[in-house]
Amino acid sequence: MPQLNPAPWFTILLFSWLVFLIVIPPKVLNYTFTNEPSPQNTQKPKPQPWNWPWH
């Protein structure tokens, strides 16, 4: 049965994994973000009381 012949499919599987593991990661890791994150202020803002008119 031709479905059980692993000869062409194993090479396709092998080359596709080589592409995923060798070619793609350097391209993704070389991507640079346009907006670098900056450290934020670690102090919490002091909460302001609400002035609700209780009528």
C-alpha positions, 0 to 999 in steps of 0.5 A: 500500500502506498500510504505505508511507504515512508520513503518520501514522507520521512524526508519531507518531515525531516526537511520541514523540521530542519527548517523549523529548527534551524532557519526560522529561529534566527530570523525571529530572534533578530526581530527588533521592537520599535518601542523598547520598554522603559522602566515604570515608576515603582511607587504607587500613586496616593489615592485621592478621596472622592467628594460625592455630594450625598443628597 
